[in-house]
Each structure stands twice: as C-alpha cells, then as structure tokens.
C-alpha cells in the first residue's frame, strides 16, 4: 500500500512539473508574439492600428461597384477568361511535372524499394528542402533571372510540388506489397521495371488521388504568384486592384472567376477521388 502512495505522489509531482513547464513555455511564446507584433507595428509607424478601422473599405468598394455594374460582369468575366486558362495551365503542367518527379523521389526514398538504400536519407532531405522553400520565393528568384511570365511560376510550383507529393507518395509506397517486386527481381527485371510493373499498379489510385488534391492547391498558388509578375489571372487581379476605384468591378469579376474555377475543380477532383477510393474497395471486396 505505501508503494502505491509513493507511485501516486511521484506521478502527481511529475504532472505538476509538466504543467509548470507547459505554462512557462506558453508565457514565453505569448511574450515573443506580443513583442514581435509591437516591434513590427512600430517599424510600420503604427500602420496596423491606423488601418484597422478601414479593413472593410476595400471589400465594400468591390461589392458596391460590382452591384452597380452587374450588367457588365459577364462580359468582363469573358475578357479575363484567357488569363484564367493560363493560370489553370500553369497549375496543370506544374502538377504533372511535380507528380513525375515526386514518383521517382518517393521510390528512391522508400525502404525496400530504393535503388540505393544507403542514399535514402539523402533523397528524403532533398524532398524536405523542396517542401520547405515557398513557391513565391522560388518565383521571385526565377523572375529576376528569367523575367516575368508563366514559366517561372510553373517551375516554382513544380519544384514545391515534387517535394510535397514525394513525401505523400513515399508513405503510400510503404504500404505496397514487396512480393511482386521480389518476383520480378528473381527473373532479372531492372529496377525501373520492378517499380513500374510491381509497385505502380498497387499505388496508382492513391497517387492519382493525391495529385488531384495537389492540383487544386496549385491553382490557388498559381493565382497568388501572378501578384509578383508570374502571369495568369493573378497578374490581372493585381492590376485591377492597383487602379483602384473605377476598376473594382473587374476585380470582382476576377474573384468570381477564381471562386467558380476552384469550386468546379474541387467538385470534379472530389468525385474522381471518391470513384478511385470506393472503386478500389469494391474491387478488393469482390
């Protein structure tokens, strides 16, 4: 009985110590956040508090002009349709390149499948670096080197997509059965043949599901990169906002186009992912 009391007292002491350390860390975090905000606001000459009251002025201006010029919105949306197609094309090409690179890196970074097992940590760190660098940073560097346009945006998004999909694909690969791979290896198949014939049929539905999800993300990323001169509908939106009052109806038309595109792509990809997932389950049950 005394042993139980000692264990209970030690447990309670350990719990109190954890709570104390957690509270101290939370207090330090809050202090750092508050100090960082005050420093940033001071360097911005107090712009945050001065502009806080006008935070809804821009949305109100966009909505009022959109309502006022509602009869011209369809024609304005058609005017910006080519820029929207360019944005979707950037996202589609970047997703295809990213998926291809992600497949290769994921195979090289998965135990039991890797061509060079000792290099698995190297390939995993490569994917970490590719995921860690934001698309906008890569795009800014490429725009400085290559100039503005859709190519820098496509390269920047594809670079980040390779790292993101490579990580997801490698997790899918770990659940794949190695028996087909071992069977192909026993008859002399090369590494690429073992991956294509032994692994890809097992993981292709999950690969496609993740690629479709990434395609949605890349459309939004492509539109955002347009603000830094990477082309597409984001560039047109930047110009419409920069002109200010009198062009807000064009900004509203672009917002509507982006919203409709993302909704349509989301619904289509969700439907395809549902077919892949449930279709796969039905095949396994049959």
C-alpha positions as CSV (number, residue, x, y, z in Angstrom):
1,X,0.0,0.0,0.0
2,X,2.8,2.5,0.8
3,X,4.3,1.7,-2.6
4,X,1.1,2.7,-4.3
5,X,1.1,6.0,-2.4
6,X,4.7,6.7,-3.4
7,X,3.9,6.0,-7.0
8,X,0.8,8.2,-6.9
9,X,2.8,11.1,-5.3
10,X,5.6,10.8,-7.9
11,X,3.0,10.8,-10.7
12,X,1.3,13.9,-9.3
13,X,4.6,15.6,-8.9
14,X,5.6,14.7,-12.5
15,X,2.2,16.0,-13.7
16,X,2.6,19.3,-11.8
17,X,6.1,19.7,-13.2
18,X,4.8,19.2,-16.8
19,X,2.1,21.7,-16.3
20,X,4.6,24.2,-14.9
21,X,6.9,23.8,-17.9
22,X,4.0,24.0,-20.3
23,X,2.8,27.2,-18.7
24,X,6.2,28.7,-18.8
25,X,6.6,27.8,-22.5
26,X,3.2,29.3,-23.2
27,X,4.1,32.5,-21.4
28,X,7.4,32.8,-23.3
29,X,5.5,32.2,-26.6
30,X,2.9,34.9,-25.8
31,X,5.6,37.3,-24.8
32,X,7.6,36.7,-28.0
33,X,4.4,37.1,-30.2
34,X,3.4,40.3,-28.4
35,X,7.0,41.7,-28.6
36,X,7.3,40.8,-32.3
37,X,3.9,42.4,-33.1
38,X,4.8,45.6,-31.2
39,X,8.2,45.8,-33.0
40,X,6.7,45.2,-36.4
41,X,3.9,47.8,-35.8
42,X,6.5,50.3,-34.6
43,X,8.6,49.9,-37.7
44,X,5.4,50.3,-39.7
45,X,4.7,53.6,-38.0
46,X,1.7,52.2,-36.2
47,X,0.0,51.4,-39.5
48,X,-1.9,48.4,-38.2
49,X,-3.9,50.3,-35.7
50,X,-4.5,53.2,-38.1
51,X,-5.7,50.9,-40.8
52,X,-7.8,48.6,-38.6
53,X,-10.8,50.8,-39.0
54,X,-10.6,50.7,-42.8
55,X,-10.2,47.0,-43.1
56,X,-13.7,46.6,-44.7
57,X,-13.3,49.6,-47.1
58,X,-11.9,47.5,-50.0
59,X,-14.5,44.7,-49.8
60,X,-17.2,47.3,-49.6
61,X,-15.9,49.2,-52.6
62,X,-15.6,46.0,-54.7
63,X,-19.1,44.8,-53.8
64,X,-20.7,48.3,-54.4
65,X,-19.0,48.6,-57.9
66,X,-19.9,45.0,-58.8
67,X,-23.6,45.7,-57.9
68,X,-23.5,49.0,-59.8
69,X,-22.0,47.4,-62.9
70,X,-23.7,44.0,-62.6
71,X,-24.9,44.1,-66.2
72,X,-21.3,44.2,-67.5
73,X,-19.9,41.5,-65.2
74,X,-20.5,38.6,-67.7
75,X,-18.6,40.4,-70.5
76,X,-15.8,41.3,-68.1
77,X,-15.5,37.7,-66.9
78,X,-15.2,36.6,-70.6
79,X,-12.5,39.2,-71.1
80,X,-10.4,37.6,-68.3
81,X,-11.1,34.0,-69.3
82,X,-7.8,33.6,-71.3
83,X,-5.9,34.7,-68.2
84,X,-7.8,32.1,-66.1
85,X,-7.0,29.4,-68.7
86,X,-3.3,30.4,-68.4
87,X,-3.5,30.1,-64.6
88,X,-5.1,26.6,-64.8
89,X,-2.5,25.6,-67.4
90,X,0.4,26.6,-65.2
91,X,-1.1,24.6,-62.3
92,X,-1.8,21.6,-64.6
93,X,1.8,21.5,-66.1
94,X,3.3,22.0,-62.7
95,X,1.3,19.2,-61.2
96,X,2.2,16.8,-64.0
97,X,5.9,17.6,-63.6
98,X,5.7,17.5,-59.8
99,X,3.9,14.2,-59.8
100,X,6.5,12.7,-62.1
101,X,9.4,13.9,-60.0
102,X,7.6,13.0,-56.8
103,X,7.1,9.4,-58.0
104,X,10.8,9.0,-58.8
105,X,12.0,10.6,-55.5
106,X,9.4,8.6,-53.5
107,X,10.6,5.3,-54.9
108,X,14.2,6.2,-54.2
109,X,13.3,7.2,-50.6
110,X,11.3,4.2,-49.6
111,X,12.8,1.2,-47.7
112,X,12.6,-2.0,-49.7
113,X,12.1,-0.2,-53.0
114,X,15.1,2.2,-53.1
115,X,17.7,1.7,-55.9
116,X,20.4,2.8,-53.5
117,X,19.3,2.0,-49.9
118,X,22.2,4.0,-48.3
119,X,21.1,7.1,-50.1
120,X,17.5,7.0,-48.7
121,X,18.2,9.8,-46.1
122,X,19.7,12.0,-48.8
123,X,16.6,11.7,-51.0
124,X,14.4,12.4,-48.0
125,X,16.3,15.5,-47.1
126,X,16.0,16.7,-50.7
127,X,12.3,16.4,-50.5
128,X,12.3,18.2,-47.2
129,X,14.2,21.1,-48.8
130,X,11.9,21.3,-51.8
131,X,8.8,21.4,-49.5
132,X,10.4,24.0,-47.1
133,X,11.1,26.7,-49.8
134,X,7.9,28.6,-50.5
135,X,6.8,28.9,-54.1
136,X,6.8,32.7,-54.0
137,X,10.5,32.8,-53.0
138,X,11.4,30.5,-55.9
139,X,9.2,32.5,-58.3
140,X,10.8,35.8,-57.3
141,X,14.3,34.4,-57.9
142,X,13.3,33.0,-61.3
143,X,11.5,36.2,-62.3
144,X,14.7,38.1,-61.6
145,X,16.7,35.6,-63.7
146,X,14.2,34.7,-66.5
147,X,11.8,37.7,-66.4
148,X,8.1,37.7,-65.8
149,X,5.7,35.3,-67.3
150,X,4.1,31.8,-66.7
151,X,7.4,29.8,-67.0
152,X,8.9,31.0,-63.6
153,X,5.5,30.3,-61.9
154,X,5.3,26.8,-63.4
155,X,8.9,26.0,-62.3
156,X,8.4,27.3,-58.8
157,X,5.1,25.4,-58.3
158,X,6.5,22.2,-59.8
159,X,9.6,22.4,-57.5
160,X,7.5,22.7,-54.4
161,X,5.0,20.0,-55.7
162,X,7.8,17.5,-56.2
163,X,8.7,17.7,-52.5
164,X,5.1,17.7,-51.3
165,X,3.9,14.8,-53.5
166,X,7.2,12.9,-53.0
167,X,6.5,12.8,-49.2
168,X,2.9,11.6,-49.7
169,X,3.9,9.1,-52.3
170,X,6.6,7.6,-50.2
171,X,4.1,7.0,-47.4
172,X,1.9,5.2,-49.9
173,X,4.8,3.1,-51.1
174,X,5.5,1.8,-47.6
175,X,2.1,0.0,-47.7
176,X,2.8,-1.7,-51.0
177,X,3.4,-5.4,-51.1
178,X,7.0,-6.4,-51.9
179,X,6.1,-9.8,-53.3
180,X,5.6,-8.6,-56.9
181,X,8.9,-6.7,-56.7
182,X,10.7,-9.8,-55.4
183,X,9.2,-11.9,-58.1
184,X,10.3,-9.6,-60.9
185,X,13.7,-9.3,-59.3
186,X,14.1,-13.1,-59.4
187,X,13.5,-13.2,-63.2
188,X,16.1,-10.5,-63.8
189,X,14.0,-7.3,-64.1
190,X,15.7,-4.0,-63.8
191,X,14.9,-1.5,-61.0
192,X,12.7,0.7,-63.2
193,X,10.8,-2.4,-64.5
194,X,10.2,-3.6,-60.9
195,X,8.8,-0.2,-59.9
196,X,6.6,0.2,-63.0
197,X,5.3,-3.4,-63.1
198,X,5.4,-4.4,-59.4
199,X,4.6,-1.2,-57.5
200,X,2.8,1.2,-59.7
201,X,-0.3,-1.0,-60.2
202,X,-0.7,-1.1,-56.4
203,X,-0.3,2.6,-55.7
204,X,-1.6,4.3,-58.8
205,X,-5.1,5.1,-57.4
206,X,-3.6,6.7,-54.3
207,X,-1.1,8.6,-56.4
208,X,-3.8,10.0,-58.6
209,X,-5.9,11.0,-55.6
210,X,-3.1,12.9,-54.1
211,X,-2.2,14.5,-57.5
212,X,-5.7,15.7,-57.9
213,X,-5.7,17.2,-54.5
214,X,-2.4,18.9,-55.2
215,X,-3.8,20.3,-58.5
216,X,-6.4,22.2,-56.5
217,X,-3.7,23.7,-54.3
218,X,-1.6,24.6,-57.3
219,X,-4.4,26.6,-58.9
220,X,-4.5,28.8,-55.9
221,X,-0.7,29.1,-55.8
222,X,-0.6,30.0,-59.5
223,X,-3.1,32.8,-58.9
224,X,-1.1,34.1,-56.0
225,X,2.1,34.1,-57.9
226,X,0.5,36.3,-60.5
227,X,0.8,39.2,-57.9
228,X,4.6,39.1,-58.3
229,X,4.6,39.2,-62.1
230,X,4.3,35.5,-62.9
231,X,1.4,35.9,-65.3
232,X,-2.0,34.4,-65.2
233,X,-5.2,35.8,-63.7
234,X,-3.3,36.9,-60.5
235,X,-1.4,39.5,-62.5
236,X,-4.7,40.8,-63.9
237,X,-6.2,41.0,-60.4
238,X,-3.1,42.9,-59.2
239,X,-3.6,45.5,-62.0
240,X,-7.3,45.8,-61.3
241,X,-6.7,46.4,-57.6
242,X,-3.9,48.8,-58.3
243,X,-6.1,51.0,-60.5
244,X,-8.4,51.5,-57.5
245,X,-11.9,52.9,-57.7
246,X,-13.4,52.6,-61.1
247,X,-11.8,49.2,-61.8
248,X,-13.2,47.3,-58.8
249,X,-15.8,45.7,-61.0
250,X,-13.0,44.0,-62.9
251,X,-11.6,42.8,-59.6
252,X,-15.0,41.4,-58.7
253,X,-15.2,39.6,-62.0
254,X,-11.8,38.0,-61.4
255,X,-12.8,37.0,-57.9
256,X,-15.9,35.3,-59.2
257,X,-14.0,33.5,-61.9
258,X,-11.4,32.2,-59.4
259,X,-14.2,31.1,-57.0
260,X,-16.1,29.3,-59.7
261,X,-13.0,27.6,-61.0
262,X,-11.9,26.4,-57.6
263,X,-15.4,25.1,-56.8
264,X,-15.6,23.2,-60.1
265,X,-12.1,21.7,-59.8
266,X,-12.8,20.8,-56.2
267,X,-16.0,19.0,-57.1
268,X,-14.5,17.2,-60.0
269,X,-11.5,16.1,-58.2
270,X,-13.5,15.0,-55.1
271,X,-15.8,13.0,-57.4
272,X,-12.8,11.3,-59.1
273,X,-11.1,10.6,-55.7
274,X,-14.4,9.1,-54.5
275,X,-14.6,6.9,-57.5
276,X,-11.0,5.8,-57.1
277,X,-11.3,5.1,-53.4
278,X,-14.7,3.3,-53.4
279,X,-13.9,1.6,-56.7
280,X,-10.7,0.2,-55.2
281,X,-12.6,-1.0,-52.2
282,X,-15.2,-2.7,-54.3
283,X,-12.5,-4.5,-56.3
284,X,-10.8,-5.7,-53.2
285,X,-14.1,-7.0,-51.7
286,X,-15.0,-8.7,-54.9
